[in-house]
Amino acid sequence: MFTRLDMQGLKDKVVIVTGGTSGIGRAAALGFAKQGAKIVITGRRAGSIKEAMSDHPNIAGFTADVSVPADAARTINETLSIWGRLDILVNNAGAGAILPMADGTAEKIARIFAVNVLGPSLLSAAALPYLTASKGAIVNVSSTFGQKPAAGLSHYAASKAALDHLTRCWALELASQGVRVNAVAAGPTETWALTEMMGLSPDQAEVVKEREREQIPLGRRGIPEEVARWIVSLADPGSEWVTGQVITVDGGLGLT
């Protein structure tokens, strides 16, 4: 006989969303807030943080760079000072580049891995005592290209593949502490990623977008809210029997 547990959902849960000032991160922060959660967003631009905080009274924020090791502990400490606890960590901040193998330099490669692998690792470790106390959850934001090869994206793809495997390893490691770890692998989404993160010009970005639309079985790029709802769902206590999963949300691109 199945028994439905009495869930309180996300109301009053405290959530950190890194890279929460735009795109998927901003949509996730608002999605959590609408469910009654209390949010901290981080990013590198104070102006963007202030703008995103205006989306909902439950969203607070401050500047932090996930690639800076010292900012991991500071992010946790400031969150505790604002909301008093921590229940959910969303490792959303990302870095990437169109970077052919021949053009890779130590600095460019290290920057990608510092944001996509080192940052989530250090922040998750700093958050762990508090997530253990609250039987909380970690949701990593990965990419279709962590599983799908693409020319010119080798180091970005490799960093996301690493994040996928960290997700699975952490899920095993932390299960006994009651902490769940999952990931959402996002496909091409209508955000600033191509121009700001990947460094393409607007014209170059449009060429890439058209190529992606042709490749995606469902015929279009996604919007941030379509990815964000899966982040919120995986973090919700109602998903308490789900851990170690990488959920792909990409219109079927990973199948091609």
URKAKA-V873171 format. One record per backbone hydrogen bond with DSSP energy under -1.0 kcal/mol. NH is the residue of the N-H (numbers start at 0). CO is the residue of the C=O. Records with the same first field share a line. If there is no record, write none. Layout:
BEGIN
NH->CO, CO
END
This chain:
BEGIN
6->4
11->35
12->9
14->37
15->87
16->39
17->89
19->41
25->21
26->22
27->23
28->24
29->25
30->26
31->27
32->28
33->29
34->31
35->32
36->31
37->12
38->57
39->14
40->59
41->16
48->44
49->45
50->46
51->47
52->48
54->51
55->52
58->55
59->38
61->40
63->42
67->64
70->67
71->68
73->69
74->70
75->71
76->72
77->73
78->74
79->75
80->76
81->77
82->78
83->79
86->13
87->13
88->136
89->15
90->138
91->89
98->96, 151
102->99
103->100
108->104
109->105
110->106
111->107
112->108
113->109
114->110
115->111
116->112
117->112
118->113
120->116
121->117
122->118
123->119
124->120
125->121
126->122
127->123
130->126
131->127
132->128
133->129
135->130
136->86
137->179
138->88
139->181
140->90
141->183
143->185
145->142
146->143
147->143
152->149
156->152
157->153
158->154
159->155
160->156
161->157
162->158
163->159
164->160
165->161
166->162
167->163
168->164
169->165
170->166
171->167
172->168
173->169
176->173
177->174
178->173
179->135
181->137
182->244
183->139
184->246
185->141
186->248
189->221
190->188
195->191
197->192
199->193
204->200
205->201
206->202
207->203
208->204
209->205
210->206
211->207
212->208
213->209
214->210
215->211
217->250
218->215
221->187
225->222
227->223
228->224
229->226
230->226
231->227
232->228
233->229
234->230
235->231
238->235
239->236
241->238
243->180
246->182
248->184
252->249
254->251
255->252
END
